[in-house]
Amino acid sequence: MEELIQENILLRIENEKLKKQLESYNNSRKTYYEKNKEVVNQKAKNRMKKLSEEDPEKLQKINHDYYLRRKERIAKEKIEKEIIKKDIFNKDKS
């Protein structure tokens, strides 16, 4: 039993350490994109322009895939809203 408690404590310490590392990593990425927002956006535009010139079919497929994912996400959100409305309605009845 004592071993489990000690292992639990060690794992919690390791977990905290990893959380701090992840936080510092994410913060550095956020600050990079905040500082270089225009550069990143311009590179993305150039990439899309180059892709549209070189392989328009691939760009069309990318846009179609995005459309399908967006459509699926919107459908999920709609279903979730309906479930929430039903839950609220059922609570009001009781």
C-alpha positions in Angstrom: 0.0 0.0 0.0 2.8 2.3 0.9 4.4 1.7 -2.5 1.3 2.7 -4.3 1.1 5.9 -2.4 4.7 6.7 -3.1 4.2 5.9 -6.8 1.1 8.1 -7.0 3.1 11.0 -5.5 5.9 10.5 -8.0 3.4 10.4 -10.9 1.7 13.6 -9.7 5.1 15.4 -9.5 6.0 14.2 -13.0 2.5 15.2 -14.3 3.0 18.8 -12.9 6.5 19.0 -14.5 5.1 17.9 -17.9 2.2 20.4 -17.6 4.7 23.2 -17.0 6.8 22.1 -20.0 3.7 22.0 -22.2 2.5 25.3 -21.1 5.8 27.0 -21.8 5.9 25.3 -25.3 2.4 26.5 -26.1 3.1 30.0 -24.9 6.2 30.3 -27.1 4.2 29.2 -30.1 1.4 31.6 -29.3 3.7 34.5 -29.0 5.4 33.6 -32.3 2.1 33.7 -34.2 1.0 36.8 -32.4 4.2 38.6 -33.4 4.3 37.3 -36.9 0.6 37.1 -37.8 0.9 39.0 -41.1 3.9 37.0 -42.2 2.2 33.7 -41.5 -1.0 34.8 -43.2 1.0 36.0 -46.3 2.9 32.7 -46.5 -0.4 30.8 -46.4 -1.9 33.0 -49.1 1.2 32.5 -51.3 1.0 28.7 -50.7 -2.6 28.6 -51.8 -2.0 30.8 -54.8 0.9 28.6 -55.9 -1.2 25.5 -55.4 -4.1 26.9 -57.4 -1.6 27.6 -60.3 0.2 24.3 -60.1 -2.6 21.8 -59.3 -6.1 23.3 -59.3 -7.7 19.8 -58.8 -5.8 19.4 -55.5 -7.0 22.8 -54.3 -10.6 21.8 -55.3 -10.3 18.6 -53.3 -8.9 20.5 -50.3 -11.8 23.0 -50.4 -14.4 20.1 -50.8 -12.9 18.3 -47.8 -13.1 21.5 -45.8 -16.7 21.9 -46.9 -17.6 18.4 -45.8 -15.9 18.7 -42.4 -17.6 22.1 -41.8 -21.0 20.6 -42.8 -20.5 17.7 -40.4 -19.4 20.0 -37.6 -22.5 22.2 -38.1 -24.7 19.1 -38.0 -23.2 17.9 -34.7 -23.6 21.4 -33.2 -27.3 21.4 -34.3 -27.9 18.0 -32.7 -26.2 19.1 -29.5 -28.4 22.2 -29.3 -31.5 20.1 -29.8 -30.4 17.7 -27.1 -29.8 20.6 -24.7 -33.2 22.1 -25.6 -34.9 18.7 -24.9 -33.1 18.4 -21.6 -34.2 21.9 -20.5 -37.8 21.2 -21.7 -37.9 17.9 -19.8 -36.5 19.6 -16.6 -39.2 22.3 -16.9 -41.9 19.6 -17.1 -40.8 17.8 -14.0 
